[in-house]
Amino acid sequence: MKSIWSKTCNIEKQPALNGDIEADVAVIGGGMAGILAAYQLEQAGVHTVLLEAERIGGGQTKNTTAKITSQHGMFCHTFIEKKGKETAKLYVQANQAAVEEYRRIIGKEQIPCDLRVTDSYVYSRNEEKLKKETEAARELGIDASFERQIEIPVPCAGAVRFPGQAEFHPLKFIEGLAGKLNIYESTPVKEVEGNRIRTACGTVLAGKIIFATHFPFVNFPGMYFARMHQERSYVLALEQAGTLNGMYIGDGEDKLSFRQYDRYILLGGQGHRTGENRESGRYAKLQEQAKALYPDCRVAAYWSAQDCITADKIPFIGRYAPDRPDWLVASGFQKWGMSSSMISAMLLRDLVCGIDNPYSAVFDPSRFSAEEVPQIMRDTGKAVKGLTKRFFHIPDETAAALEREQGAIVDTPQGKAGVYKTEEGELFQVDIVCPHLGCELSWNPDERTWDCPCHGSRFDYKGNLLEGPAQEGIDKEEKQ
C-alpha cells in the first residue's frame, strides 16, 4: 500500500540525534508542516533543529493528494455565514498566500518537484449552490467562475473554478529542502518538559518548541484531544484513465477527488471517521467507482490518508496554550494539509520572530465560538462511548471462529483481546485498549489495523504504532 509519491521518490536518510544539543527552536515532526517551519525559521536566521521519530515525509505527507489550493471544497458561502466576511476573507487570503509561497520557494531553490500550475474546481449537482458559492468567493477576492462544463465524467450541474492553483510531488519537494536543514531522524520524542525535549537519543534544550506531529501528543494543557477528531480516506492511482488539466473535488456525501500526476489520475474517496470502518470494501467500492468512470483504467497504486478535523474547520496554528508561551502548535489541517502547512510555517516564523501577522487571529488555537459546541459535543460523545465500550462490550467472536485474514475482539482466557488470523492461520493477539486515553480499539478490515474511534491512533495487527496521538504500541502476545 505504498503511495505513488513513495514509489517514485526515496529521500536520503538523515542521522539520529547523538547526545545533548541546544537550539533557538526545536520542531517535533518531519512532515510538510515541520519541514516548512524549520525552513522558514532558518531563512529568518533562527537556529532550528527538527526531530523526526522515523523518516521525514513518512507520515501523512507521503499519503496526501498534494493539491496546493485555497479552494477547500464548497466553503466560502458557509464561512461567511458562520465566521463573518472579514474572517472568511483573511482565511482565503492566507491560503492563497500559501499557494504563492510554494511557487516562490520552488523557484528560488530550483526544486524539481513536478510543480504544475492549474485550476481547482468543486463540483455539485446543485446549480443554485454553485452560483451562491461563486458569488461568495468573489466577495472574498477570488477570481472565481461558475463553469457548466467540466472534464471529469461525473453527473453534476457544473463547478466553481478557482484559477491559478497548483499541484506537485510532495516528497520531491521535501527532498529539495532537506539538505538545507538540521534534521535528526529515528529520534522519537519521549517527553517534553518546559524547554527541554527528551528523546531516545539525547536531549534538546530550545528557546521555542513547535509541535508539528499531525495530532499533538501532549494532552494537557491544550486539550486538543477534546477539540479534534480524525478521518480516513482512500486513494487510487489510475493508469489508462486519460488526462486532466485541473483538480477536482465533489460536494456532499460520497464525494470524489481527482487530480493528474504524470500518467496517473489520482482518485480519492470513501471517507469515514477513524475507527468506524467495521465492514471491508472501501478500496473495492472506490475501484468500482473508478471502473464506472474510466472503464479501461488499471490501478497502479492505492493508499489511504488520515486528517485531523477541528470543530470549526479551521486549523490550530499558534501558541500551544496560554500557560506554555514557548510551545507552539500546528494541527487540524482537514483535507488541506499542503496549504495549511505553509500557512503554519509563515505564522510560526513570525510568532517566533516577534512579527505581527494579519492572519494569526484566524488560526489562534485559543479561539472559541458557540457554533463549535455541537461538533465538540459529538466528538466528546464518541470519546465517552469509546472509553466505556471496553467495559460493556461483549465480544462477538472466539479466536477459533475467526476466518483467515480476519480480525475481531474475541474472548480469551485472559479476557477480551484483539485477535487477527493470518492467511496461514497464525493468530496475533493484542490489547484492545488504546494507550493514549484508554478507548477501545476497532478492527479496520481494509487496512488490517486496530484503530481508535476516539482520537484516531492506529496500530498494525501485531500491535506496532502506526499513527498518533498514542506514543507507543499496544501490548501483545507472541503469535500462536
PLY file of the C-alpha trace (Angstrom):
ply
format ascii 1.0
element vertex 480
property float x
property float y
property float z
element edge 479
property int vertex1
property int vertex2
end_header
0.00 0.00 0.00
2.71 2.50 -0.99
1.56 5.85 -2.34
2.64 6.96 -5.79
4.90 9.51 -4.05
6.68 6.82 -2.02
7.10 4.69 -5.13
8.74 7.50 -7.10
10.98 9.19 -4.52
13.43 7.82 -1.97
14.73 10.60 0.30
18.26 10.14 1.63
18.30 9.06 5.27
19.31 11.62 7.90
21.31 10.83 11.07
19.77 10.28 14.50
20.47 12.64 17.38
23.54 11.57 19.34
23.84 13.38 22.66
22.57 16.68 24.07
22.22 19.84 21.96
20.75 23.35 22.15
18.85 25.39 19.57
16.76 28.52 19.28
13.80 26.43 18.07
13.13 22.69 18.02
10.49 21.34 15.65
8.93 17.99 16.57
7.64 16.23 13.45
9.16 15.90 10.00
6.11 16.12 7.78
5.39 19.02 5.41
4.44 21.40 8.26
7.57 20.64 10.27
9.92 20.83 7.27
8.45 24.15 6.13
8.52 25.64 9.65
12.20 24.69 10.01
12.98 26.12 6.56
11.20 29.43 7.17
12.93 29.85 10.54
16.37 29.03 9.15
15.79 31.51 6.34
14.96 34.12 9.01
18.28 33.42 10.76
16.84 31.35 13.62
18.91 28.27 14.53
16.41 25.41 14.27
16.60 21.64 14.65
13.98 19.17 13.52
13.28 15.88 15.31
11.52 13.05 13.48
10.64 9.71 15.08
11.12 7.77 11.84
11.68 9.30 8.36
10.88 12.80 7.14
7.79 12.84 4.95
6.96 9.36 6.22
3.68 10.19 7.97
0.68 11.91 6.42
2.74 13.82 3.87
3.52 10.71 1.83
-0.22 9.95 1.63
-1.58 13.33 0.57
-3.02 14.01 -2.87
-0.73 17.07 -2.83
-3.11 19.75 -4.02
-1.86 23.26 -3.21
-5.07 25.27 -3.22
-7.10 27.91 -1.46
-10.28 26.18 -2.61
-11.29 23.95 0.29
-14.46 22.43 -1.08
-17.76 24.30 -1.04
-16.79 26.53 1.88
-16.90 30.26 1.02
-20.64 30.80 1.47
-20.70 28.78 4.70
-17.63 30.54 6.11
-19.15 33.96 5.54
-22.36 32.88 7.29
-20.61 31.33 10.30
-17.48 33.44 10.71
-18.30 36.72 9.02
-16.93 38.17 5.82
-13.74 39.62 7.35
-12.59 36.34 8.93
-13.53 34.37 5.81
-11.57 36.81 3.65
-8.48 36.51 5.83
-8.72 32.71 5.71
-8.85 32.71 1.90
-6.05 35.28 1.64
-3.83 33.21 3.94
-4.34 30.10 1.82
-3.76 31.97 -1.42
-0.56 33.42 0.08
0.49 29.83 0.83
-0.01 28.85 -2.83
2.20 31.74 -3.94
4.85 30.94 -1.30
5.23 27.40 -2.61
5.82 28.77 -6.09
8.35 31.29 -4.75
10.34 28.70 -2.77
10.33 26.16 -5.60
11.61 28.83 -7.97
14.21 30.22 -5.57
15.62 26.82 -4.56
15.21 25.32 -8.03
13.42 22.22 -6.69
12.43 19.66 -9.38
9.15 18.55 -7.77
6.83 18.34 -10.78
5.05 21.60 -9.92
2.09 22.28 -12.17
0.03 25.46 -12.01
-3.58 24.59 -12.70
-7.17 25.48 -11.79
-9.14 23.96 -8.93
-12.82 23.02 -9.15
-15.53 21.97 -6.70
-18.46 20.27 -8.46
-22.05 19.70 -7.35
-25.45 18.60 -8.60
-26.96 21.77 -7.09
-26.67 24.66 -9.54
-28.08 27.24 -7.13
-25.49 26.27 -4.52
-22.70 26.55 -7.11
-23.80 30.04 -8.10
-24.00 31.15 -4.45
-20.52 29.77 -3.85
-19.15 31.57 -6.89
-20.62 34.86 -5.70
-19.30 34.32 -2.17
-15.80 33.52 -3.47
-15.78 36.73 -5.49
-16.82 38.66 -2.39
-13.71 37.25 -0.70
-11.43 38.43 -3.50
-11.12 35.22 -5.55
-11.49 35.46 -9.32
-13.91 32.54 -9.24
-16.26 31.48 -12.01
-19.19 29.12 -12.47
-18.38 26.51 -15.13
-21.18 24.42 -16.56
-18.89 22.03 -18.46
-16.05 20.18 -16.72
-13.59 17.43 -17.71
-14.43 14.66 -15.28
-17.21 12.16 -16.17
-19.44 12.69 -13.14
-23.10 13.75 -13.02
-23.22 17.38 -11.90
-24.69 20.80 -12.64
-21.23 22.28 -13.05
-18.43 23.51 -10.82
-16.91 26.55 -9.15
-13.46 27.29 -10.60
-10.55 28.88 -8.70
-7.79 29.85 -11.16
-4.04 29.78 -10.53
-3.79 26.94 -8.00
-1.09 24.22 -8.09
-0.12 20.57 -7.58
3.25 18.89 -7.07
5.21 15.87 -5.82
5.41 16.41 -2.02
8.34 14.10 -1.30
10.48 15.53 -4.11
9.77 18.97 -2.63
10.83 17.85 0.86
13.92 16.22 -0.63
14.83 19.57 -2.17
14.70 21.33 1.22
16.14 18.63 3.48
19.77 19.41 2.72
19.33 22.96 3.99
18.04 21.91 7.42
19.32 20.40 10.68
17.32 17.17 10.71
17.54 14.23 13.12
15.62 11.15 12.02
14.99 7.99 14.06
14.74 10.29 17.08
11.39 9.71 18.80
10.47 12.27 21.45
9.69 10.67 24.79
8.87 13.70 26.92
8.66 17.49 26.74
9.09 19.40 29.97
9.37 23.17 29.81
12.02 23.97 27.22
13.66 20.56 27.35
12.89 17.69 24.99
13.93 14.19 25.97
14.41 11.71 23.16
15.70 8.17 22.96
18.98 9.58 21.61
19.64 12.60 23.82
18.04 15.86 24.95
17.37 19.15 23.21
17.17 22.46 25.04
15.30 25.01 22.92
14.01 28.52 23.34
10.81 27.61 21.48
9.29 24.21 20.72
6.98 23.58 17.74
4.64 20.57 17.82
4.12 19.63 14.16
3.18 15.99 14.76
-0.16 15.94 12.89
-2.06 15.36 16.18
-0.50 16.88 19.36
0.63 14.10 21.70
0.79 16.19 24.90
-2.77 16.15 26.25
-2.52 18.84 28.92
-2.54 21.78 28.55
-4.24 22.44 25.24
-6.71 19.52 25.40
-6.53 19.04 21.64
-7.87 15.51 22.07
-11.22 17.07 23.02
-11.22 19.57 20.17
-10.49 17.42 17.11
-11.28 14.06 15.59
-9.58 12.17 12.76
-10.95 10.88 9.47
-9.60 8.46 6.87
-9.92 8.47 3.10
-8.64 6.28 0.29
-6.79 6.96 -2.97
-6.19 5.06 -6.22
-3.56 5.93 -8.83
-5.19 5.03 -12.15
-3.40 4.29 -15.39
-5.16 4.38 -18.77
-7.71 6.87 -17.47
-6.82 9.79 -19.72
-5.61 13.17 -18.52
-6.94 16.11 -16.53
-6.00 19.78 -16.74
-7.47 20.73 -13.37
-8.00 19.48 -9.80
-11.50 18.49 -8.69
-13.41 17.69 -5.52
-17.09 16.94 -5.09
-19.65 18.40 -2.72
-21.92 16.38 -0.44
-21.96 12.73 0.56
-19.69 10.17 -1.12
-17.67 12.92 -2.80
-14.72 12.10 -5.01
-11.39 13.87 -5.52
-9.46 13.97 -8.82
-6.05 15.22 -9.93
-3.42 14.32 -12.50
0.13 13.20 -11.77
2.33 12.11 -14.65
0.33 9.40 -16.47
-1.94 8.74 -13.49
-5.25 10.13 -12.38
-5.44 10.12 -8.59
-8.98 9.26 -7.49
-9.84 9.73 -3.81
-12.95 8.99 -1.78
-14.77 6.63 0.64
-14.01 8.85 3.65
-15.09 7.94 7.19
-14.25 8.75 10.78
-11.22 6.79 12.00
-12.29 3.69 13.93
-15.64 3.43 12.15
-14.80 1.09 9.29
-16.08 -2.25 10.53
-17.09 -3.62 7.12
-14.46 -4.26 4.47
-14.72 -2.93 0.96
-13.56 0.71 0.89
-10.93 0.04 -1.77
-13.28 -2.27 -3.65
-16.02 0.38 -3.72
-13.54 3.01 -4.90
-12.36 0.65 -7.63
-15.96 0.09 -8.71
-16.41 3.86 -8.98
-13.15 4.11 -10.94
-14.28 1.45 -13.43
-17.64 3.16 -13.89
-15.89 6.45 -14.66
-12.93 5.07 -16.60
-13.78 1.58 -17.96
-10.28 0.91 -19.32
-8.36 2.04 -16.23
-5.90 -0.02 -14.21
-4.94 0.53 -10.54
-1.18 1.20 -10.33
-1.11 2.09 -6.61
-3.51 2.50 -3.72
-3.16 4.02 -0.27
-5.01 5.85 2.50
-4.68 9.14 4.34
-5.72 10.49 7.72
-6.82 14.03 8.53
-7.39 15.96 11.78
-10.68 17.86 11.81
-11.35 20.79 14.14
-14.87 21.73 15.22
-14.94 24.91 13.14
-12.90 23.51 10.22
-10.03 25.98 10.77
-6.55 24.70 11.74
-4.95 25.35 15.12
-1.77 27.37 14.49
-0.09 29.41 17.22
0.65 29.10 20.93
0.04 25.63 22.33
-1.68 27.02 25.44
-1.70 30.34 27.36
0.48 28.91 30.14
3.06 27.49 27.69
4.34 30.64 25.91
7.35 28.81 24.46
5.31 25.95 22.98
3.76 26.37 19.52
1.46 24.07 17.57
0.26 23.37 14.04
-2.59 20.88 13.66
-6.15 20.32 12.41
-5.47 20.77 8.70
-8.58 18.84 7.49
-8.09 17.67 3.89
-5.91 20.66 3.03
-2.55 19.83 4.53
-0.40 21.42 1.85
-1.71 24.98 2.03
-2.20 24.69 5.81
1.39 23.52 6.27
2.71 26.61 4.52
0.41 28.90 6.48
1.71 27.24 9.66
5.32 27.81 8.66
4.79 31.50 7.93
2.66 32.16 11.02
5.01 30.34 13.40
8.06 32.02 11.88
6.52 35.42 12.51
5.46 34.44 16.03
8.99 33.32 16.91
10.49 36.45 15.34
8.03 38.85 17.01
6.45 39.96 13.72
2.74 40.80 13.54
0.93 38.58 11.06
-2.52 39.68 9.79
-3.78 36.07 9.74
-2.74 34.96 13.23
-6.08 35.60 14.97
-7.98 33.44 12.43
-5.92 30.36 13.32
-5.29 31.08 17.02
-5.66 27.79 18.96
-7.22 29.63 21.92
-10.21 30.80 19.85
-13.68 29.58 20.74
-17.18 30.30 19.50
-20.62 28.93 20.29
-21.02 27.41 16.83
-18.27 24.91 17.66
-20.18 23.46 20.63
-22.37 20.94 18.72
-19.36 19.35 16.99
-17.33 19.30 20.22
-20.26 17.60 21.96
-20.47 15.00 19.17
-16.73 14.35 19.39
-16.93 14.12 23.18
-19.80 11.65 22.89
-17.73 9.46 20.57
-14.84 9.55 23.06
-17.08 8.65 26.02
-18.59 5.78 24.02
-15.10 4.52 23.20
-13.98 4.78 26.82
-16.97 2.90 28.22
-17.30 0.36 25.43
-14.48 -1.82 26.70
-16.33 -2.31 29.99
-19.69 -3.25 28.47
-18.89 -4.62 25.01
-19.48 -8.35 24.69
-17.15 -9.94 22.11
-18.85 -11.36 19.04
-16.18 -13.90 18.17
-13.90 -16.55 19.57
-10.40 -16.99 18.18
-11.29 -20.43 16.81
-14.21 -18.99 14.84
-12.16 -16.33 13.05
-11.84 -16.65 9.30
-8.36 -16.33 7.80
-7.27 -12.69 7.26
-9.97 -11.59 9.69
-9.61 -9.62 12.93
-12.06 -9.16 15.79
-12.42 -8.58 19.52
-12.67 -12.05 21.00
-12.96 -13.89 24.31
-9.68 -15.32 25.59
-8.74 -16.95 28.91
-7.30 -13.56 29.92
-10.44 -11.63 28.92
-11.25 -9.55 25.86
-8.47 -9.17 23.32
-7.96 -8.18 19.71
-7.03 -11.14 17.55
-6.05 -11.34 13.88
-5.73 -14.61 11.94
-3.27 -14.56 9.04
-3.74 -16.31 5.71
-1.55 -19.11 7.10
-3.73 -19.47 10.20
-1.36 -17.79 12.69
-3.06 -15.77 15.45
-1.78 -12.39 16.65
-3.28 -11.15 19.91
-3.14 -7.56 21.14
-4.60 -5.42 23.91
-7.74 -3.61 22.74
-7.13 -0.56 24.95
-5.57 2.47 23.24
-2.56 3.65 25.30
-3.41 7.28 24.57
-6.51 7.73 26.73
-7.91 4.22 27.17
-10.56 3.93 24.44
-11.47 0.54 22.99
-9.96 -0.06 19.56
-11.87 -1.20 16.47
-10.72 -3.52 13.70
-10.25 -1.93 10.27
-10.64 -4.81 7.77
-9.49 -2.84 4.71
-6.11 -1.97 6.19
-5.78 -4.78 8.76
-5.24 -2.33 11.58
-6.60 -1.59 15.05
-7.98 1.97 15.02
-9.08 4.23 17.87
-12.53 5.79 17.28
-11.89 8.45 19.92
-8.75 10.23 18.75
-7.51 8.34 15.72
-4.45 6.40 16.92
-3.75 3.34 14.76
-1.80 0.10 15.19
-0.95 -2.78 12.87
-2.22 -6.29 13.63
0.98 -7.04 15.53
0.40 -4.06 17.84
3.00 -1.68 16.39
2.12 2.02 16.43
1.21 3.48 13.02
-0.46 6.80 13.86
-0.61 9.06 16.92
-1.52 10.71 19.22
-0.56 7.49 21.05
3.19 7.33 21.58
3.60 3.59 22.00
2.26 0.34 20.62
-0.38 -1.87 22.22
0.61 -4.78 24.46
0.74 -8.00 22.52
1.42 -11.69 22.86
3.53 -13.86 20.58
1.82 -15.37 17.57
0.17 -18.73 18.17
0 1
1 2
2 3
3 4
4 5
5 6
6 7
7 8
8 9
9 10
10 11
11 12
12 13
13 14
14 15
15 16
16 17
17 18
18 19
19 20
20 21
21 22
22 23
23 24
24 25
25 26
26 27
27 28
28 29
29 30
30 31
31 32
32 33
33 34
34 35
35 36
36 37
37 38
38 39
39 40
40 41
41 42
42 43
43 44
44 45
45 46
46 47
47 48
48 49
49 50
50 51
51 52
52 53
53 54
54 55
55 56
56 57
57 58
58 59
59 60
60 61
61 62
62 63
63 64
64 65
65 66
66 67
67 68
68 69
69 70
70 71
71 72
72 73
73 74
74 75
75 76
76 77
77 78
78 79
79 80
80 81
81 82
82 83
83 84
84 85
85 86
86 87
87 88
88 89
89 90
90 91
91 92
92 93
93 94
94 95
95 96
96 97
97 98
98 99
99 100
100 101
101 102
102 103
103 104
104 105
105 106
106 107
107 108
108 109
109 110
110 111
111 112
112 113
113 114
114 115
115 116
116 117
117 118
118 119
119 120
120 121
121 122
122 123
123 124
124 125
125 126
126 127
127 128
128 129
129 130
130 131
131 132
132 133
133 134
134 135
135 136
136 137
137 138
138 139
139 140
140 141
141 142
142 143
143 144
144 145
145 146
146 147
147 148
148 149
149 150
150 151
151 152
152 153
153 154
154 155
155 156
156 157
157 158
158 159
159 160
160 161
161 162
162 163
163 164
164 165
165 166
166 167
167 168
168 169
169 170
170 171
171 172
172 173
173 174
174 175
175 176
176 177
177 178
178 179
179 180
180 181
181 182
182 183
183 184
184 185
185 186
186 187
187 188
188 189
189 190
190 191
191 192
192 193
193 194
194 195
195 196
196 197
197 198
198 199
199 200
200 201
201 202
202 203
203 204
204 205
205 206
206 207
207 208
208 209
209 210
210 211
211 212
212 213
213 214
214 215
215 216
216 217
217 218
218 219
219 220
220 221
221 222
222 223
223 224
224 225
225 226
226 227
227 228
228 229
229 230
230 231
231 232
232 233
233 234
234 235
235 236
236 237
237 238
238 239
239 240
240 241
241 242
242 243
243 244
244 245
245 246
246 247
247 248
248 249
249 250
250 251
251 252
252 253
253 254
254 255
255 256
256 257
257 258
258 259
259 260
260 261
261 262
262 263
263 264
264 265
265 266
266 267
267 268
268 269
269 270
270 271
271 272
272 273
273 274
274 275
275 276
276 277
277 278
278 279
279 280
280 281
281 282
282 283
283 284
284 285
285 286
286 287
287 288
288 289
289 290
290 291
291 292
292 293
293 294
294 295
295 296
296 297
297 298
298 299
299 300
300 301
301 302
302 303
303 304
304 305
305 306
306 307
307 308
308 309
309 310
310 311
311 312
312 313
313 314
314 315
315 316
316 317
317 318
318 319
319 320
320 321
321 322
322 323
323 324
324 325
325 326
326 327
327 328
328 329
329 330
330 331
331 332
332 333
333 334
334 335
335 336
336 337
337 338
338 339
339 340
340 341
341 342
342 343
343 344
344 345
345 346
346 347
347 348
348 349
349 350
350 351
351 352
352 353
353 354
354 355
355 356
356 357
357 358
358 359
359 360
360 361
361 362
362 363
363 364
364 365
365 366
366 367
367 368
368 369
369 370
370 371
371 372
372 373
373 374
374 375
375 376
376 377
377 378
378 379
379 380
380 381
381 382
382 383
383 384
384 385
385 386
386 387
387 388
388 389
389 390
390 391
391 392
392 393
393 394
394 395
395 396
396 397
397 398
398 399
399 400
400 401
401 402
402 403
403 404
404 405
405 406
406 407
407 408
408 409
409 410
410 411
411 412
412 413
413 414
414 415
415 416
416 417
417 418
418 419
419 420
420 421
421 422
422 423
423 424
424 425
425 426
426 427
427 428
428 429
429 430
430 431
431 432
432 433
433 434
434 435
435 436
436 437
437 438
438 439
439 440
440 441
441 442
442 443
443 444
444 445
445 446
446 447
447 448
448 449
449 450
450 451
451 452
452 453
453 454
454 455
455 456
456 457
457 458
458 459
459 460
460 461
461 462
462 463
463 464
464 465
465 466
466 467
467 468
468 469
469 470
470 471
471 472
472 473
473 474
474 475
475 476
476 477
477 478
478 479
